[in-house]
Amino acid sequence: MSEFIRHYTKIQEYRTDNQVDTALAYIQIKSHTIRILIWESSQNNLLAFDEIQFTRPLNTEEQIAQFQHFLPESGLSGFPVRQVRLIYEPGHFVLVPAPLWDEKNALDYLLQTGEPAFDFRILEQTFGEGHHLVYALPLAWKNWADQLFESSEIQWLCSLIPFIYKGMEMCPPDKSMMLACIENEYMFGLAFRGGSLQFLNRFEFKTENDLLYFTLLTAETAGANPAEDRLLLCGNLLPSSLGFEKLNRYFGNTEFISDKTPASDVQGAGFLRHSVYFDLMMHLSHQKT
């Protein structure tokens, strides 16, 4: 058997001494990062939080192997979890308006945007007035979860849904607005008009000029005005970064998302208020117990 080589580093770790009978687990799966949040819902208590980041590009099977190696030291192994909510950030997805939706055609809708280069399971989530976001979940992740947890414990969620709802909520009735979730090498650009989603896409970028180009493309595609319309930012982009400076130069109404989340007042967990955790904490805010 070959020796295991570690390709991740621990970014965050938080633990509480509170003892509980049952807890909820949120596992957020992103391209380069996996996060585990353990929550006690009756008292809105954060019990544990872990975040690991992969140190090089890995395929899905390699990510799972690295995550499996980390699990024994994670909060997931230290608390009695009764339900697991897995939040997946898709690279392959399509939006289907309510008038066009037919569940039997979900695969055809997705394949119109290109065929994923991995085995996958089709999942979909409803938003707004019956619209659907269809995405490809790697079969390897589904099989891993099915082996580790009981089927009654698992709920799959899409990380893009909180962005959609936040934009719909904050967009004025008579104006346009943009939202950009910016990670280290890719971004999700969303545009809204009159409280409705007009555009959503994922772009990979290498330079700050690429980032600016794709954000301007998001605005242009949806007919937004960069000089006047609001641009909300979240993700790994820092206010002191060159990427932010470029965006702030071309967009006249730029700001970072800030929200009071269920973890806002938890001692020692102030880091979760940062916009980098916005989508995770919005899932927590809208949890259904």
C-alpha positions as CSV (number, residue, x, y, z in Angstrom):
1,M,0.0,0.0,0.0
2,S,1.4,3.4,-1.0
3,E,2.0,6.0,1.7
4,F,-0.6,8.7,2.1
5,I,0.6,12.1,0.9
6,R,-1.2,15.0,2.5
7,H,-2.4,17.7,0.0
8,Y,-4.4,20.0,2.3
9,T,-3.8,22.5,5.0
10,K,-6.0,23.5,7.9
11,I,-7.3,27.1,7.6
12,Q,-9.7,27.3,10.5
13,E,-10.6,25.3,13.6
14,Y,-13.1,26.1,16.3
15,R,-14.4,24.0,19.2
16,T,-16.8,24.5,22.1
17,D,-17.0,22.5,25.3
18,N,-20.8,22.4,25.2
19,Q,-22.4,18.9,25.4
20,V,-25.5,18.2,23.3
21,D,-27.7,15.2,22.6
22,T,-28.0,15.9,18.8
23,A,-26.4,18.3,16.3
24,L,-26.6,19.3,12.7
25,A,-23.6,19.1,10.4
26,Y,-23.1,21.3,7.3
27,I,-20.4,20.1,4.9
28,Q,-19.6,22.7,2.2
29,I,-17.7,21.3,-0.8
30,K,-16.0,23.9,-3.0
31,S,-13.3,23.5,-5.7
32,H,-10.3,24.1,-3.4
33,T,-11.9,24.1,0.0
34,I,-14.1,22.0,2.3
35,R,-15.7,23.3,5.4
36,I,-17.5,21.5,8.3
37,L,-19.8,23.3,10.6
38,I,-21.5,21.6,13.6
39,W,-24.6,23.4,14.9
40,E,-27.0,22.9,17.8
41,S,-30.3,24.4,16.5
42,S,-32.5,24.7,19.5
43,Q,-30.1,27.1,21.2
44,N,-28.5,28.4,18.0
45,N,-25.1,27.2,19.2
46,L,-22.0,26.8,17.1
47,L,-20.3,23.7,18.3
48,A,-17.4,23.2,15.9
49,F,-16.0,24.5,12.6
50,D,-13.2,23.2,10.4
51,E,-11.9,24.4,7.1
52,I,-9.3,22.7,5.0
53,Q,-7.8,24.0,1.7
54,F,-6.2,21.8,-0.9
55,T,-2.6,22.7,-1.7
56,R,-2.8,21.7,-5.4
57,P,-5.5,20.9,-8.0
58,L,-7.1,17.6,-7.3
59,N,-9.8,15.6,-9.1
60,T,-12.9,14.5,-7.2
61,E,-11.6,11.1,-6.1
62,E,-8.4,12.7,-4.8
63,Q,-10.4,15.4,-2.9
64,I,-12.5,12.7,-1.2
65,A,-9.3,10.8,-0.2
66,Q,-7.8,13.9,1.4
67,F,-11.1,14.8,3.1
68,Q,-11.5,11.3,4.4
69,H,-8.0,11.5,5.9
70,F,-8.9,14.7,7.7
71,L,-12.3,13.5,9.1
72,P,-11.1,11.8,12.3
73,E,-9.7,15.1,13.6
74,S,-12.7,17.2,12.5
75,G,-15.7,18.3,14.5
76,L,-17.8,15.8,12.7
77,S,-16.3,13.0,14.8
78,G,-16.7,14.8,18.1
79,F,-20.5,15.4,18.2
80,P,-23.7,13.3,17.9
81,V,-24.9,14.4,14.5
82,R,-28.4,13.5,13.4
83,Q,-28.6,15.2,10.0
84,V,-26.0,16.2,7.4
85,R,-26.5,19.0,5.0
86,L,-24.1,18.9,2.1
87,I,-23.6,22.1,0.3
88,Y,-22.1,21.6,-3.1
89,E,-20.7,24.4,-5.3
90,P,-21.3,23.3,-8.9
91,G,-19.1,23.9,-12.0
92,H,-21.8,22.6,-14.3
93,F,-25.3,24.1,-14.0
94,V,-28.2,25.7,-15.9
95,L,-31.1,27.9,-15.0
96,V,-34.5,26.9,-16.3
97,P,-37.4,29.4,-16.1
98,A,-40.7,28.1,-14.7
99,P,-42.6,28.1,-18.0
100,L,-40.0,25.8,-19.6
101,W,-39.6,23.4,-16.7
102,D,-40.2,19.8,-17.2
103,E,-38.6,17.4,-14.8
104,K,-38.2,14.7,-17.5
105,N,-35.9,17.1,-19.5
106,A,-33.5,18.0,-16.6
107,L,-30.6,16.2,-18.2
108,D,-31.2,17.7,-21.6
109,Y,-31.3,21.2,-20.1
110,L,-27.9,20.6,-18.4
111,L,-26.2,19.1,-21.5
112,Q,-27.1,22.3,-23.5
113,T,-24.3,24.0,-21.5
114,G,-21.8,21.2,-22.1
115,E,-21.2,17.7,-20.8
116,P,-19.3,17.2,-17.5
117,A,-16.1,15.2,-17.8
118,F,-17.1,13.0,-14.8
119,D,-19.8,10.6,-13.8
120,F,-22.6,12.7,-12.2
121,R,-26.1,12.7,-10.7
122,I,-28.6,15.4,-11.8
123,L,-29.9,17.5,-8.9
124,E,-32.1,20.5,-9.0
125,Q,-33.3,23.2,-6.6
126,T,-36.2,25.6,-7.0
127,F,-36.0,29.3,-6.4
128,G,-38.2,32.3,-6.9
129,E,-41.6,31.6,-8.6
130,G,-41.0,28.1,-9.7
131,H,-37.7,28.6,-11.5
132,H,-35.1,25.8,-11.3
133,L,-31.3,25.5,-11.0
134,V,-30.2,22.2,-12.4
135,Y,-26.6,21.0,-11.6
136,A,-24.3,18.1,-11.9
137,L,-23.2,16.5,-8.6
138,P,-20.1,14.2,-9.1
139,L,-21.2,10.6,-8.5
140,A,-18.1,10.0,-6.4
141,W,-19.3,12.6,-3.8
142,K,-22.8,11.1,-3.7
143,N,-21.4,7.6,-3.3
144,W,-19.1,8.8,-0.5
145,A,-22.0,10.4,1.4
146,D,-24.3,7.4,0.9
147,Q,-21.6,5.1,2.4
148,L,-20.9,7.3,5.4
149,F,-24.4,8.4,6.4
150,E,-27.9,7.0,6.4
151,S,-30.0,8.2,3.5
152,S,-32.5,9.8,6.0
153,E,-29.7,11.9,7.4
154,I,-28.6,13.5,4.1
155,Q,-29.8,16.6,2.3
156,W,-28.0,18.0,-0.7
157,L,-28.0,21.8,-1.2
158,C,-26.6,24.1,-3.9
159,S,-24.3,26.9,-2.8
160,L,-25.5,29.3,-5.5
161,I,-29.1,29.5,-4.1
162,P,-28.2,32.0,-1.3
163,F,-26.6,34.3,-3.8
164,I,-29.8,34.3,-5.9
165,Y,-32.1,35.0,-3.0
166,K,-29.8,37.7,-1.6
167,G,-29.8,39.5,-4.9
168,M,-33.6,39.2,-5.4
169,E,-34.1,40.5,-1.8
170,M,-31.7,43.5,-2.2
171,C,-32.4,44.6,-5.8
172,P,-34.7,47.7,-5.9
173,P,-38.0,47.2,-7.9
174,D,-37.0,49.7,-10.6
175,K,-33.2,49.2,-10.8
176,S,-30.5,46.7,-11.6
177,M,-27.9,45.1,-9.3
178,M,-24.9,42.8,-9.6
179,L,-23.4,40.3,-7.2
180,A,-20.0,38.7,-7.6
181,C,-18.7,35.8,-5.5
182,I,-15.0,35.8,-6.2
183,E,-12.6,33.0,-5.3
184,N,-8.9,32.6,-6.1
185,E,-9.2,31.4,-9.6
186,Y,-12.9,31.7,-10.5
187,M,-16.0,33.8,-9.9
188,F,-19.8,33.6,-10.1
189,G,-21.4,36.6,-11.6
190,L,-25.0,37.4,-11.0
191,A,-27.2,40.2,-12.3
192,F,-30.7,41.2,-11.2
193,R,-33.3,43.6,-12.4
194,G,-36.5,44.6,-10.6
195,G,-35.9,41.9,-8.0
196,S,-35.6,39.1,-10.6
197,L,-32.5,37.1,-11.6
198,Q,-31.4,38.0,-15.1
199,F,-28.0,36.3,-15.4
200,L,-25.8,33.7,-13.6
201,N,-22.6,32.2,-14.8
202,R,-19.2,30.9,-13.7
203,F,-15.9,32.3,-15.1
204,E,-12.4,31.2,-14.6
205,F,-9.7,33.9,-14.5
206,K,-6.0,34.3,-14.0
207,T,-5.4,38.0,-13.7
208,E,-7.1,41.1,-12.2
209,N,-7.9,42.2,-15.7
210,D,-9.7,38.9,-16.4
211,L,-11.7,39.5,-13.2
212,L,-12.7,43.0,-14.3
213,Y,-13.6,41.8,-17.8
214,F,-15.9,39.0,-16.6
215,T,-17.6,41.3,-14.0
216,L,-18.2,43.9,-16.8
217,L,-19.5,41.2,-19.0
218,T,-22.0,40.2,-16.3
219,A,-23.2,43.8,-16.2
220,E,-23.4,44.2,-20.0
221,T,-25.2,40.9,-20.5
222,A,-28.0,41.9,-18.1
223,G,-28.1,45.5,-19.2
224,A,-26.8,46.9,-15.9
225,N,-25.0,50.2,-15.5
226,P,-21.5,49.7,-13.9
227,A,-21.3,53.4,-13.1
228,E,-24.5,53.5,-11.1
229,D,-25.9,50.1,-10.2
230,R,-24.9,48.4,-7.0
231,L,-22.2,45.6,-7.1
232,L,-22.1,43.3,-4.0
233,L,-19.0,41.3,-3.4
234,C,-18.2,38.2,-1.4
235,G,-15.7,35.3,-1.4
236,N,-12.0,35.5,-1.0
237,L,-11.5,39.0,-2.5
238,L,-9.9,41.4,0.0
239,P,-10.6,45.1,0.2
240,S,-6.8,45.8,-0.1
241,S,-6.3,43.6,-3.2
242,L,-5.5,44.8,-6.7
243,G,-8.6,43.0,-7.9
244,F,-10.9,45.0,-5.7
245,E,-9.2,48.3,-6.6
246,K,-9.8,47.6,-10.3
247,L,-13.5,46.7,-9.7
248,N,-13.9,49.7,-7.5
249,R,-12.5,52.0,-10.2
250,Y,-15.0,50.8,-12.9
251,F,-18.0,50.2,-10.7
252,G,-19.4,53.2,-8.9
253,N,-21.4,51.5,-6.2
254,T,-19.3,48.7,-4.9
255,E,-19.5,47.1,-1.4
256,F,-18.9,43.8,0.4
257,I,-21.9,41.8,1.6
258,S,-22.4,42.0,5.3
259,D,-25.0,40.1,7.2
260,K,-26.0,39.4,10.8
261,T,-25.8,35.6,10.8
262,P,-26.8,33.0,13.5
263,A,-23.1,32.9,14.5
264,S,-22.7,36.6,14.9
265,D,-22.8,36.6,18.7
266,V,-21.1,33.3,19.3
267,Q,-17.9,33.9,21.3
268,G,-14.8,33.0,19.3
269,A,-16.6,32.6,16.0
270,G,-16.5,36.2,14.7
271,F,-14.6,35.0,11.6
272,L,-17.8,33.5,10.3
273,R,-19.2,37.0,9.8
274,H,-16.6,37.6,7.0
275,S,-18.1,37.7,3.5
276,V,-16.0,34.7,2.6
277,Y,-18.5,32.5,4.5
278,F,-21.6,34.3,3.2
279,D,-23.2,31.4,1.3
280,L,-22.5,28.9,4.1
281,M,-24.0,31.2,6.8
282,M,-27.0,32.0,4.7
283,H,-27.8,28.3,4.5
284,L,-27.6,28.2,8.2
285,S,-29.9,31.3,8.5
286,H,-32.6,29.7,6.4
287,Q,-32.3,26.2,7.9
288,K,-35.5,24.2,8.3
289,T,-35.4,22.2,11.5
